[in-house]
Amino acid sequence: MNNKEFRKHAHQLVDWMADYFEEVEDYPVKPNVQPGDILQKLPDEAPQKSESFEQQFKDFEDIIMPGITHWQSPNFMGYFPANTSYPSILAEMLTATLGAQCMSWLTSPAATELEEKVMEWLRKAIGLPEPFTGVIQSTASTSTLCALLMAREQITDFKVNEKGYPNDGTFTIYCSSETHSSIEKDVKIAGFGRQNLRKVSVDDKYAMDPSALEEAIRADLEKGFKPAAVVATIGTTGSTAIDPLKAIGEICSKYEIFLHVDAAFAGTALLLPERRWMNEGIEHADSFVFNPHKWMFTNFDCSAFYVKDEALLVRTFEIMPEYLKTPEDERVKNYRDWGIPLGRRFRALKLWFVMRSFGIEGLQQKIRQHITFAQYLKQEMEQHDDFELMAPVPLNTICFRFHPDYIDDEKKLNELNEKLLEQIQQSGQLFLTHTKLDGKYTIRIVLGNTNLEKHHVNEAWKLIQTLAQSLIE
């Protein structure tokens, strides 16, 4: 492909992209395919000779598109959103064109300095205290792993990095029973061992119980364990429960334990001053993460990771072979030393475009609107005799189940709601997901899509009621 052909096809793709956003609601949210359907349409060998772009794009439309789940549809209300927006996509196009490798200041000075500035903008926008400094990671899973590795090196005075794990004690990590599964995965990767992860009980709002946390810490200390870190969650994956950060932080300070705050989804709500109560006690935290690629209209991947002790972070990860040394090292930030990978994408550009295009006020307006929609739907469900709310609704996630008054058997209710979710998915009109709260099958609806309007909420609610009713007629 030469430059002339590239220009032609690039224009075609931009037209297709714009059409896609106009038509995305016309697609079934969940594709009607079975495992292997796409695979069997793809050739077993790569082509030996060049194929035309026209043929490649035709195969994209004929083979790939029928197997895509449309996350950008306003009718995608499952999991947590992975939102995009026009300015973010435009920035990604520039990022892909530049192809910059942003591992150090020298390899892309503008990328490094833009990331430094944008992370400072974001810190101020969400009300994070000044001692924190930020870096963009790929995901919250990666950010939390970085935090646990920092905790590991802090408690061992960097000896694990040098000599491996000592034999003189076992380190323990604490999180709530509702914390995201990535915490357990990170505990394994960091070498703490899954059996040394303590899942602390929660209260009736599914938030961590601070007294149970302190009790677990004391019990471990008495047995000779060494508490290394606590992970508090602002917005659990199941129900967006808010752990009481201040009480947890005071306990961590009392026992000198590293505190990491996982606000992967809900952290975006800290853009709203009226939601800053969620972060009360953040001064006790050592690290904090939230994902603009979830609810802040920025393409995946973009995880905002903040630390209080920059030197601890850098010392945990830095390595300096001769070929990476540059004359500017003492005067700049080299973000290759702020996380796990050496290579880094120019992620700051899309965050910069998004923050400038929406403005803080525009972002706040979107987030408030989503929360308002959720409170509206919550009231609708509360007023319906056959639906039951399963958890509080502090933000924009509603946990509910279909519960006709004549069914009391929990097993039957679980089966009924599993069938309801299956019907919703098969309809192609709406995409929801589930969790289990206290062992009860719970359907989740998350109202956070970039282009969500109230009529989408009403249509989703109408479909849920219609399909639920059809199951008992």
Steps between C-alpha positions, in 0.01 A plus 500: 500500500645836403417841644239576235318174572535557874337841471212356298433210737545716812223729378281197435558374852421834660170508310431145616584595861263797493227282348560238769432745779182614329384141452640320805156471663377306197740213566412215739696591812607137542585313180302190410795265462623178659856416608705422191269674250754773422798266521373268229456789257867597528762326283742256661808665348612859455496617136821455305427795272368848570124540523313819416369731765158470343499125565631546855230752583230283342608213726495738795137585425395146410690296760607723786210740544239222545702379798548831680333588830421868467637661812439849363127443459292695753322168554818341634438518875703204625825463695643852528521709183814528288402832355640693212418839352571694182800696637648186651476313168660789313788499749542125459529551124784744558664269753493211253640724226788631709584150624703653781675278754464703820721312746718799590517875462757472220289259293208747495544819705152634424335171598676498837429862584139486381441196721649683797276803444179310420537283808533816706185641338319180582627491859358846561175420318419205728618674819795275574740660752821663376748240631372256236666484160368304205595275212286333233494121515315258273234372743401513866621140528847615399483805726401291799782256427740795503356607836543152651858481372566837663355368825715188471819699457409746772440233763818310405721807452539400132648162587255300287617686192858409590485155655150364456251429777648453848425191707444687824132581464188499288345816366123550493273712282146613587199591287125460531313191386344720229830626359577446132658168404806680364616552859529126551678467167744778590569340838600182319718680246676706769595178679301549818299182438124470479475339844643821648219716361245576769152574366338713767127479562264778390204682651142501375600749227778265378774735619800382699445474876789693665465313830531169316808635324671596824405168654662316207815712523534437874445127457773484237744700713446263790582207270822662379376617162605837358209709363632664183208672330129574509296560183193717556243527222299801392231340285519121517441312175189318622299788643723815505520482879719770657746377762528739800839641406553720805453219751709261291770763458522564872551129560773486236674799654475345846668176388727663239350306209513611136153612381398479136164640383335334200246740349528355149144579394354732762801730520368702207211613725759687709484764227180601682564695821182352649649149463833577670368342820605171343863606531485621860814366666707491180785666689568160659543331161834421340361444150179554306370389161204571275438431133404786266445221245190389689277798576700798375445452127863414422594201287635189666771485627557787742538441874588795725732378777604736778760448774590703804867393501641540151845384613358172633330433167808575292733303726267199476518490121808686378774322313776673307688305235753701307286518187221683685716770658453854369654838590160630620424221749557712811273782377195318364245229573572174320168320527656165408601494871144562620353162416548153360553534122793674340305600191220751539225634274425871466184472711509855633399643163145358506451606861613851406257512207211375715558743787532794264205403278251436780647736757461413867147641495405283203636187666315586820177551309523153341579327830218679683259404223591132529455506876164673457388233252596229750305663782199528269516131406556405863173673591320326214614162628414583860144577393459172310361213708691230312850648505741518791807718550791292629743773606517876557543720192765759592593571138374361168496122552173334593495145637156341480309181447159396379309380808130422455336500843387138475858365462702475821735213415849646447603226260197568281564874515860445391387284209230750402741792491766303316235421239397866487855613434535235230184632332631857520830403339335296226269787410795696361327818619677532833817372665504449879719284725462338841669440833410317820434689822462284811469205263203657321509525121496873431466685170707816457417799282764771460395834354824656383526496122633816339187554288239369744169689506194456720304329224761222497439449873124490450527255210730273703262502795202423275685207341599361841140510620364345180747211500456442873124479463534253213684260729203459737206509259 
